[in-house]
Amino acid sequence: MTLQPITHPLLDRAGVRHGFFTRQGGVSTGLYEGLNTGVGSSDDPAAVAENRRRVAECLGGVPDDFAACYQVHSAVAHIAEAGWRGKRPEGDAAVTAVPRVICAVLTADCAPILLADAEAGVVGAAHAGWKGALGGVIEATVLAMTELGADPRRIVAVVGPCIAQASYEVDAAFQARFVDADPGSSRFFAPGAAADRRMFDLPGFVLERLEQAGVGEAAWTGHDTRTDAAEFYSNRRAYLNGEPDFGRMMSAISLG
């Protein structure tokens, strides 16, 4: 099956290879059915390796071309001068100015962000869950790109499939943590079903952080990972269903 990742006009116009890969087109079975690329899952390692090979091939490369971190919900962004050949330094973003290097992140509700400055020839990928987004991973990614010659005003960024506000229930203490760090963030919370529950707009918050970081233009693809089990893996859905684990989707970008 030919992979058909989600792409976006902002990145198409930048002339970069990219894709927000869904769970379609892989060889994993059972709980992980489809294109599970999560090496940290309990899936068959051979199936995960084949799925990652298919993603790399779709972007014109091989798995050794990946620059993909061991994700820890941090604000650490790495500059990749070559593919990492299977090594995974701790962090949550990778940027490069080298053709064929595939910057990639894994998600299953968190927000994947793909970024490009076409004029400078710099691309990046960031993993932004609530903790990373609040902690500064977006700003760190933009800074790393500027170190390679990018200008934030020229950077375009696309937020991929992630958990949407209607699916993301949190408690009042969660909201308080955000408001304490960023008083303006209260607008990304709506009342929940109970007095002490809130609904958090992760993609909206991420888009605001991109704007605050000076990014010239940004958009969200609009896909909610929790509600579409056929297309997306979801940590929240797995938890609500009492499932012991879940697959991970890859989002990746390359200069070609």
N, C-alpha and C positions, 0 to 999 in steps of 0.2 A: 504493500500500500504506500503510495507516495504521500509524504507528509505535507500537510497544508496548514502551516502556522498562521496565526493572526498577524497581519502586518498593518502599518498605518501610513497614511499619506505624508505626514511630516517627515518620517524616516525614508519613505520612498523618494521624496524630493531631495533628500540629502544624499541620495545615491549610495546608501550603505546596505549591505546584506543584513537582514534582521528577521526575527520571528519570535512571537509569543506562542510557544508550542502548547498544544492541548494534550489530552490523554489519547488522542486518536493516532493510530498508525504504529503502535508498538507491539512487543511480543510478550509482555508481562501478562500473567493470568491471575484469576481469583480476585482477592481484595485489591490487587494492583493492576487489574486488567487495563491494558493499553500501554502508553508510552511513559512508563515510570522511569524517571532519570535520577531518582534519589538514591545515591550511594549510601546514605544514612538510614534507609528503610530496611526492613527485614525481608525484602524481596530477594529472589534468586539473583545473585551477583552477575551471572552470565546474561540474564535477561536485561538487567540494568545497563550492562556494558554494551549490549547490542542496541538498546534504545538510544544511548548516548552516541553511539557510532552513527546511527541514522540521523540524529540531529546535526552532528558535525558534517556529515555528507550533504545534507540539505543546504548547508551554508558554505559548501565548497571546500570543506576541510576534513580533518581526521581528529580523533579524540585528543591526540597530543597537542592540538592547537588550542584547546580550551584554556582559558584563564578563569577559573571558577574557584571561589574560596570555600573553606570550611566555615560555614556561616554561624555566627555567634551573636547576632542581633547587636552589633557594635556600630561605631562610627568610623571604622577603619576602611580606607580605600587604598588598594594597591595599584601601582603602575606596572604593567606587564610589557616587558621588552621582547618577549617571545612566548610561545605557548608553554604552559607549565608542566607538560608531559606527565600529567596525572598527579602532580603535587598540588596540595590544597592548603595554602597558608590561611591562618585564621583572619577573618575579616568579612566584610559584607558588600564590597564593591571592587570592580576591576576596571581599569581604563588603559587604553593603548593608542599609540600612533603608528603601530606596525601592521601593515597589511597581513591578512591571513590569521592573525591572532583573533580568537573568538572569545570575547568577554561574555560571561554567562552567569546567571543566578538561578537558584531553585526556589520555588514558592508553592504554597498550597493554602492560600488565603492572604498571606502577606503581599505587599505590592511590589512587583518587579518594575524597574524603571530602566529604559534604554535611552541613551543620550548620544547626540552626535553634533560636532561642529564640522560641517563639510569643508569649509574653506581651510581650516587648520589641519584637517585629516586626523581628527581625534574622536574616538568613540568610547563609550563606557556602559556598564551595566551595574545597577545597584539593587540590593535587597532591602526593602523598607517595610518591616513590620511596624507596629506602633512604637516599639521601644527604639528601634533604629531611627525612625522618622523623627521622634521627639529628641533623640540623643545626638543627631547631627550627621547621619550618614549621607544625606543629600548634599549638604554643604561640603562635606569631605570629598565627595565624588566630583563636584564642580571644581573644587580647589585643585584636585589632582589633575583634572583635565586642563586647567589653566597652566599648570606647571609644564604641560606638553605643548603649550602654545594656543590653546583654545581661548576664545573670548566668550564669557557667559552670555553676552547679548546675542551671539550667533548660535548658541547651543539650542537645539530643539530636543525636547524630551517627551517620551510617551510612557504613561503609566499603564501597565498591562492588566489582565484579568486579576481581580483580587476580591476580597470580601467587601460587599457594598453595605451602605448604612442600614438598609432594611434588614440585613442579616446579621448585624454585628452588635449584639446586646452586651453591655458592660454594666458595672455597678457605679454608684455615685463616687466612690473613692477613686475609681479609674479616672473619671472626669476631673476630680479635684487635683490629681497628679498633673494633668495636662494644664489646667488653669493656673496652678502654682508656677509652672515653668513658662507658660505663655498665656497670659490673660486673654488674649484675643481668640484663643482656641475654643472658647466656650461655644462659638457659633457652629462648631462641628459636632455638637451633641444635641440630640432631640429626646424628648421624653420617651421612656420605655413603657412597658405594660404595667409596671408597678411603680410605686413612688420612688423607690431607691434604684430603679433601673434606667439606663440611658441607651441610646442608639448612636454609635460612633461612625462618623463619615471618614474612614481612612483615606480613600482616594482624594477627597476634597482637601484634607489636611496635607497630604503629600503634594498636591498641586500648589497649595499656598506656599509650602516650604520651597518648592522649585522657584516660584516667583520671587520669594524673599532672597533666594540665592542668586538672583539676577538672570535666571534663564530666560532667553528671549521669547520662546513659545513652548507651551506644554499642553498636553491633552491626555485624557483617559479613554481607553478603548470602550469602556462602559459595560464590561462583562462582570457578573457576580459569580464568583467561584462556588459559593455555598449552594446556590439554587440549581445549578446545572450539572448534575452528576454524570451525564453522558459525555460532557466535554472537559470537565475540570475535576482535579483532585481537591479535597477540602479538609483541612484539619478540623474545623468547627463541625462540619457535617459528620465526619467520622466520630467525633466525640459524642454528638447528639444521638448517633445511631448505635453507640456502644461498641464501635469497631476498634480493634487493638492497634491499628496502624493505618497509614494512608500513603499514597504515592505523592511524588513531587513532579511539578512541571518545570521545564527549562525555558528561560527567555534569554535570547542571545543576540549578539550584534558583532559585526566584523566589517573592516574596511574592504574586504574582498581579496 
